[in-house]
């Protein structure tokens, strides 16, 4: 199988075996994608499930992949167009709780660390880390039930954890930027149990318009049911109760 990473001059051939550990990468920078694959290509038991250049593409790949072929581990960049890495993990983790997500980024600020952990990340690595640390991260999340972080990230996390709980209480994940203000209104009504007819009455719009907005929400979040939308919204505390 040949994986094209977005840079048409770079291709990676991957062996597909039953014992392979399936890995995916979500990264919009072609150079960083190339560097990542150079670090893992020495491990023949690792199979590349897919490569995405942004969060929405990743969700679409997951939605279209049979369950038994889903990745075991997904490395995700933070800063990407459309859906950033943290938003992508927050949505995907609610639908695919068995998949492990590891942040792979150049950022080490406290707020992003907190948001990534809350979203469901199993690890947080800086992009310059060695292939040995990437190997340890995969081994840790799959076989030891642990979460591996770069040393610099671990220090930041410790500092974050010793702060007063009041400083972190009730922090909520931001809703993805691709969700419009009108869609947020409709999503909130949906979470509160309103059907399309009652939402239309409340917002003074047609039922057809409401259904179109709901379809857009489903597409943007890559979900197929109201239950999945509610699961994601509640998990990420998008609407205070």
C-alpha angles and dihedrals in degrees: 000000000000122000117201110203101199094271101094090208093059123070132167125206114210130191114229111215133155092242094052122122105230114225129183131191129207108194131136097201115085094204091053091048090053092048091050094052092047087059096052103033092090090069108079093187090066117090124195106231094186144323122227130187097209143011098265090052090051092052090049091051091051092047091052097045122093112245095248091054097049116122120266092209131019122195110208133193117218106217109058136135121265099005118022121218097263093050090047092053092046091055098039096045091057091055099034105031093166094063117093117222123201122190113228109189150131092236123095103167120137098243095055091047091053093046093048093051092046091049090056106265114162094201143009119212133173114236095241093062119122126258087250091063091047089052090050091049093053092045092047097052095041103040109017102037089233137128120233125206136180110261092249090051092048091056091050091048092052090051089050094050095052093056121103111284088230089067092062103031118121096005108156133202115252116248112247113274091233089071107090125220092254091049089051090055092050092044091054092050089048092052089050091057102260118146123219094268094053092044089053091052093047094050096035094237133118124276088238090057091050091051091049091053091048090051089051091051091051091050095048093048092040093232132134105205145039089243091061092048091051091047092054094044094049094044091054096038092232091162121039115231 
